[in-house]
Amino acid sequence: MLAKPSVNSQVAEIDYLLREVGGLLRKWGRDILGGFDITNPQFEALLVLREHGELTMGELCAKMFLACSTATDLIDRMERNELIERVRDTADRRVIRLRVLAKGDQIIDRILEARQAYLTNAMSGMGASEKARLIWSLQQLSSVLSREA
């Protein structure tokens, strides 16, 4: 009879696998970004801005877990590369918001397409039910971790 794994060993295995998968995703993500004129932090900032709409620098920093000094340099480079622009808030002219420009939208679409093509190929051996189980499990984990944050 097989022994039931302890909760601690299950948590340790989950921790290990998340770190392993995260590292692999970061590696191939960097490889994919190598074909584009954009850095990973710039890509992440564009994704956050696309998902949440126009944000202030402080809001972007909070969502990306970045120091504002780090984000300022990042945003300056992105603005020079015409990926985003700074715009005055219509309700309060003192507030500056960050807006994704057409070039930024286009590069996000191309990168996401390349990432999804890679995943499609990498997961080609998995059946639909396995993918559905993985989606469900990741949704559950995301939900639990979001509540903890």
Kinemage of the C-alpha trace (Angstrom):
@kinemage 1
@onewidth
@group {chain A} dominant
@subgroup {mainchain}
@vectorlist {calphas} color= white
{ca met a 1} P 0.000 0.000 0.000
{ca leu a 2} L 1.378 3.410 -0.974
{ca ala a 3} L 1.852 5.926 1.799
{ca lys a 4} L -0.114 9.135 1.459
{ca pro a 5} L 2.256 12.078 0.984
{ca ser a 6} L 2.313 14.482 3.896
{ca val a 7} L 0.914 17.974 3.482
{ca asn a 8} L 4.407 19.396 3.991
{ca ser a 9} L 5.865 17.229 1.226
{ca gln a 10} L 2.995 18.213 -1.095
{ca val a 11} L 3.577 21.915 -0.381
{ca ala a 12} L 7.316 21.447 -0.918
{ca glu a 13} L 6.637 19.722 -4.258
{ca ile a 14} L 4.219 22.482 -5.334
{ca asp a 15} L 6.794 25.131 -4.343
{ca tyr a 16} L 9.507 23.331 -6.305
{ca leu a 17} L 7.333 22.873 -9.403
{ca leu a 18} L 6.181 26.497 -9.388
{ca arg a 19} L 9.803 27.678 -9.211
{ca glu a 20} L 10.795 25.210 -11.949
{ca val a 21} L 7.938 26.197 -14.268
{ca gly a 22} L 8.467 29.892 -13.493
{ca gly a 23} L 12.144 29.625 -14.413
{ca leu a 24} L 11.384 27.819 -17.656
{ca leu a 25} L 8.706 30.355 -18.571
{ca arg a 26} L 11.079 33.253 -17.849
{ca lys a 27} L 13.794 31.647 -19.979
{ca trp a 28} L 11.685 31.028 -23.067
{ca gly a 29} L 9.902 34.348 -22.522
{ca arg a 30} L 13.288 36.104 -22.724
{ca asp a 31} L 14.131 34.058 -25.811
{ca ile a 32} L 10.902 35.169 -27.482
{ca leu a 33} L 11.442 38.808 -26.457
{ca gly a 34} L 14.898 38.612 -28.042
{ca gly a 35} L 13.131 38.774 -31.406
{ca phe a 36} L 11.471 42.070 -30.478
{ca asp a 37} L 12.864 45.472 -29.582
{ca ile a 38} L 11.536 45.363 -26.001
{ca thr a 39} L 12.705 44.244 -22.562
{ca asn a 40} L 10.790 41.972 -20.214
{ca pro a 41} L 9.964 44.803 -17.751
{ca gln a 42} L 8.664 46.913 -20.655
{ca phe a 43} L 6.516 44.005 -21.833
{ca glu a 44} L 5.160 43.494 -18.306
{ca ala a 45} L 4.368 47.213 -17.981
{ca leu a 46} L 2.529 47.178 -21.309
{ca leu a 47} L 0.502 44.165 -20.204
{ca val a 48} L -0.468 45.856 -16.935
{ca leu a 49} L -1.448 49.052 -18.742
{ca arg a 50} L -3.456 47.142 -21.321
{ca glu a 51} L -5.276 45.159 -18.642
{ca his a 52} L -6.009 48.101 -16.329
{ca gly a 53} L -6.180 51.021 -18.744
{ca glu a 54} L -4.504 54.333 -18.123
{ca leu a 55} L -2.694 54.334 -14.778
{ca thr a 56} L -0.630 56.824 -12.844
{ca met a 57} L 3.015 56.023 -12.247
{ca gly a 58} L 2.211 55.143 -8.623
{ca glu a 59} L -0.579 52.772 -9.656
{ca leu a 60} L 1.681 51.059 -12.194
{ca cys a 61} L 4.447 50.714 -9.596
{ca ala a 62} L 2.032 49.129 -7.124
{ca lys a 63} L 0.726 46.631 -9.691
{ca met a 64} L 4.241 45.698 -10.844
{ca phe a 65} L 5.769 45.741 -7.349
{ca leu a 66} L 8.409 48.248 -8.504
{ca ala a 67} L 10.021 51.228 -6.834
{ca cys a 68} L 8.922 54.447 -8.519
{ca ser a 69} L 12.551 55.378 -9.249
{ca thr a 70} L 12.938 52.132 -11.224
{ca ala a 71} L 9.651 52.644 -13.041
{ca thr a 72} L 10.511 56.221 -14.025
{ca asp a 73} L 13.538 55.074 -16.051
{ca leu a 74} L 11.457 52.250 -17.537
{ca ile a 75} L 8.643 54.612 -18.555
{ca asp a 76} L 11.111 57.182 -19.955
{ca arg a 77} L 12.597 54.519 -22.269
{ca met a 78} L 9.147 53.290 -23.284
{ca glu a 79} L 8.043 56.831 -24.075
{ca arg a 80} L 11.200 57.443 -26.173
{ca asn a 81} L 10.436 54.198 -28.061
{ca glu a 82} L 6.856 55.404 -28.666
{ca leu a 83} L 5.274 52.477 -26.815
{ca ile a 84} L 3.433 54.690 -24.309
{ca glu a 85} L 2.714 58.338 -23.680
{ca arg a 86} L 2.138 60.446 -20.602
{ca val a 87} L -1.201 62.274 -20.667
{ca arg a 88} L -2.873 64.683 -18.276
{ca asp a 89} L -5.913 63.343 -16.465
{ca thr a 90} L -9.053 65.037 -17.782
{ca ala a 91} L -10.579 65.295 -14.288
{ca asp a 92} L -7.446 66.564 -12.526
{ca arg a 93} L -4.773 68.216 -14.668
{ca arg a 94} L -2.173 67.672 -11.931
{ca val a 95} L -2.370 63.910 -12.478
{ca ile a 96} L -0.328 62.280 -15.242
{ca arg a 97} L -1.539 58.975 -16.648
{ca leu a 98} L 0.272 56.448 -18.820
{ca arg a 99} L -1.395 55.397 -22.064
{ca val a 100} L -0.356 52.590 -24.427
{ca leu a 101} L 0.208 53.834 -27.971
{ca ala a 102} L -0.562 51.922 -31.188
{ca lys a 103} L 3.051 50.709 -31.470
{ca gly a 104} L 2.829 49.347 -27.913
{ca asp a 105} L -0.449 47.561 -28.674
{ca gln a 106} L 1.005 46.047 -31.836
{ca ile a 107} L 4.106 44.730 -30.093
{ca ile a 108} L 2.012 43.222 -27.260
{ca asp a 109} L -0.158 41.415 -29.818
{ca arg a 110} L 2.872 40.053 -31.683
{ca ile a 111} L 4.603 38.890 -28.490
{ca leu a 112} L 1.454 37.249 -27.098
{ca glu a 113} L 0.949 35.495 -30.426
{ca ala a 114} L 4.540 34.175 -30.319
{ca arg a 115} L 4.178 33.070 -26.678
{ca gln a 116} L 0.897 31.277 -27.367
{ca ala a 117} L 2.355 29.575 -30.450
{ca tyr a 118} L 5.244 28.349 -28.306
{ca leu a 119} L 2.887 27.032 -25.610
{ca thr a 120} L 0.645 25.408 -28.221
{ca asn a 121} L 3.640 23.523 -29.545
{ca ala a 122} L 5.032 22.687 -26.096
{ca met a 123} L 1.674 21.386 -24.850
{ca ser a 124} L 0.732 19.523 -28.029
{ca gly a 125} L 1.022 16.194 -26.223
{ca met a 126} L -1.577 17.180 -23.640
{ca gly a 127} L -5.232 16.388 -24.232
{ca ala a 128} L -8.095 18.855 -23.819
{ca ser a 129} L -9.093 17.381 -20.445
{ca glu a 130} L -5.524 17.678 -19.134
{ca lys a 131} L -5.392 21.313 -20.241
{ca ala a 132} L -8.779 21.962 -18.619
{ca arg a 133} L -7.538 20.424 -15.337
{ca leu a 134} L -4.393 22.543 -15.484
{ca ile a 135} L -6.453 25.690 -16.090
{ca trp a 136} L -8.732 24.839 -13.180
{ca ser a 137} L -5.791 24.155 -10.852
{ca leu a 138} L -4.017 27.367 -11.812
{ca gln a 139} L -7.248 29.350 -11.334
{ca gln a 140} L -7.644 27.849 -7.856
{ca leu a 141} L -4.041 28.645 -6.946
{ca ser a 142} L -4.364 32.187 -8.289
{ca ser a 143} L -7.532 32.695 -6.279
{ca val a 144} L -5.940 31.433 -3.049
{ca leu a 145} L -2.806 33.503 -3.519
{ca ser a 146} L -4.839 36.619 -4.398
{ca arg a 147} L -6.775 36.310 -1.147
{ca glu a 148} L -3.508 35.994 0.782
{ca ala a 149} L -2.040 39.113 -0.864
